[in-house]
Amino acid sequence: MKKLLYVFCALCSTGFASVSIAAGLDQLKYFVAHTASARGTFSQSVVSKSGRKPQQSSGSFFMQRPGKFRWSYEKPYPQLLVSDGVQLWSFDPELNQVAIKKVGTALGASPAALLAGQDIEKNFVLKEAPAVDGIEFIEATSRTGEASFELVKIGFKANQPVSMEISDSFGQISLLRFDRFEVNPSLAASLFRFTPPAGADVMKE
């Protein structure tokens, strides 16, 4: 779950390294250059190598460049991720536990950097993937081999991300779909602030 949370961090940063001109890569570039804020809903399915029944979840998100976002799992279990552009708070209401880390540290060489636009070509090998049902895809693999994933596949339509698929080294596949995606809405600053609740177990990394 946290991998996809960190992937979404990427939607909130600025900048983009130059890449070759092609359908999927062009849409990625356009999205980063023209999206200052966004909000919407998502659904997620996680399939394990064992083939057991996929884990399903859903929620909502808000983002504002540079680096601000609010990502909330609502079903089946609540979990919240909030960034003010400097710090990242991960809150588990069931455990009443909060993890705090720097945004840069949280992203690192993770799939999140793909949309963050920071040293993309330095950290990732990007290539076009076949389009499916009108959706253009790009694939990314880590240049360093230090990432916790083997492949990230991002789908774009009308210059917006509609899906993201992450295959990790354990054979697990996480598929995220954006069910609703509104570009450049006006968002309240309070969405991107978080104060740990009283009695919460706070861990700083």
Long-range contacts (C-beta under 8 A, 24 or more apart in sequence): 1-44, 1-46, 1-57, 1-73, 1-79, 2-90, 3-110, 3-111, 3-148, 3-149, 3-166, 3-168, 3-174, 4-44, 4-164, 4-166, 4-174, 4-176, 5-71, 5-79, 5-81, 5-90, 6-106, 6-107, 6-110, 6-111, 6-112, 7-110, 7-111, 7-112, 7-114, 7-115, 7-152, 7-164, 7-166, 7-176, 8-61, 8-63, 8-69, 8-71, 8-81, 8-112, 9-67, 9-69, 9-83, 9-88, 9-103, 9-106, 9-107, 9-112, 9-116, 10-107, 10-111, 10-112, 10-113, 10-114, 10-115, 10-116, 10-117, 11-35, 11-38, 11-61, 11-63, 11-69, 11-115, 11-161, 12-63, 12-64, 12-65, 12-66, 12-67, 12-68, 12-69, 12-83, 12-85, 12-116, 13-65, 13-66, 13-67, 13-115, 13-116, 13-117, 13-118, 14-65, 14-66, 14-117, 15-116, 15-117, 15-118, 16-117, 16-120, 17-117, 17-119, 17-120, 17-121, 17-122, 18-121, 19-120, 19-121, 19-126, 22-128, 23-128, 23-131, 23-136, 24-128, 24-129, 24-131, 24-136, 24-137, 24-138, 24-154, 24-156, 25-126, 25-128, 25-138, 27-136, 27-156, 27-157, 27-159, 27-160, 28-114, 28-115, 28-138, 28-154, 28-156, 30-159, 31-115, 31-156, 31-159, 31-160, 31-161, 32-115, 32-117, 34-159, 34-183, 35-65, 35-160, 35-183, 35-184, 36-64, 36-65, 36-184, 37-62, 37-63, 37-64, 37-65, 37-183, 37-184, 37-185, 37-186, 37-187, 38-62, 38-63, 38-181, 38-182, 38-183, 38-184, 38-185, 39-63, 39-182, 39-185, 39-187, 40-178, 40-179, 40-180, 40-181, 40-182, 41-178, 41-179, 41-180, 42-176, 42-177, 42-178, 42-179, 43-176, 43-177, 43-179, 44-174, 44-175, 44-176, 44-177, 45-174, 45-175, 46-172, 46-173, 46-174, 46-175, 47-172, 47-173, 47-174, 47-175, 48-171, 48-172, 49-170, 49-171, 49-172, 58-179, 62-187, 62-191, 62-192, 64-187, 64-191, 64-192, 67-103, 68-191, 68-192, 69-192, 70-191, 70-192, 80-194, 82-191, 82-192, 82-193, 82-194, 83-192, 84-192, 84-193, 84-194, 85-192, 89-194, 89-196, 91-194, 91-196, 91-200, 95-201, 96-197, 96-199, 96-200, 96-201, 97-200, 97-201, 97-202, 97-203, 98-196, 98-200, 98-201, 98-202, 98-203, 99-203, 99-204, 99-205, 100-202, 100-203, 100-204, 100-205, 101-204, 101-205, 105-205, 109-142, 109-144, 109-146, 109-147, 110-147, 110-148, 110-149, 111-140, 111-147, 111-149, 111-152, 111-164, 111-166, 114-140, 114-152, 114-154, 115-154, 115-161, 129-153, 135-162, 135-163
